[in-house]
Amino acid sequence: YKNNTINPALNETLEFLNKVLNDISKLFPYKLIHVGVDERPKTAWEGSPAVINFMKKNKIKSFDELQDYYINKIIDLNKINNKRTAAWNEAALPPHNDIGSGGGSGNIDKNCLIFAWEHNDVSVASVKKGFQTIMCPGQKTYFDMAHNNSTEERGICWAATIEASEIHSWKPLATIDKKYHNLIIGIQGQLWSETLTDESYMDEMINPRLATLAEVAWSSDNRRDWNEFRSTLKYNMNILTKLGWKYHNF
């Protein structure tokens, strides 16, 4: 099948997932299991007779609705093991940008924790649907992004280029109505490793951006201005240097 992915219409799929999720639950004490669900190609299931017949039998009108059915099954399997399901925003929402991927129609268990990665606006949409949400937009929290547009910079820039000062200026809750603030339970930084061809590259990709993101997460919007915070950050980076870590200039 084009854009091959797991087939939710097969009994073997749920049998397999039941065994895998059960094993994971026994191996790890954590209460949360992140199941992905991002970037499912729109056409991934259209060539499967099993999927088409399953949708007709169960009166499922779209692949997004089929994904909802599938995710709810996974959520139920995790609940049996006393685990909570987490997933990227496509589990509960249409994709923010049209990159050829599908999403959900929003009819999944509100117990699912949503990680909103595509854009800050996705967090707004997620909480409006009643989902607890982790804010992790690529434009601010993806540390595999280059710091700037210099040709000497390591990293990629499909979401943005991200200097530490730009992270510091981010006000995550600014566009979210106060009545939904209780549904925002945190922010998260990511460092995807496709472009890290050497372990030593990690240091300069996360430092000082990770410490800056922590400042954003732990402080109010009336946080110290950049120049004041930058002085503290320099001191902290000197400590990291003594520990053998490297950091990017800022």
HUTASUL-V564635 format. One line per field, one symbol per residue. burial: 1 if it has 16 or more other ideal C-beta (glycine too) atoms within 10 Angstrom, else 0. Layout:
burial->???
This chain:
burial->0000001110000000110010001000000010101001110110010010011000010011111111110110110000111111111111110000111111011001111111110111111000111111111111111110000001100010111101110101000100010011001010100000000010011111111110110000000001001100100010000000001101
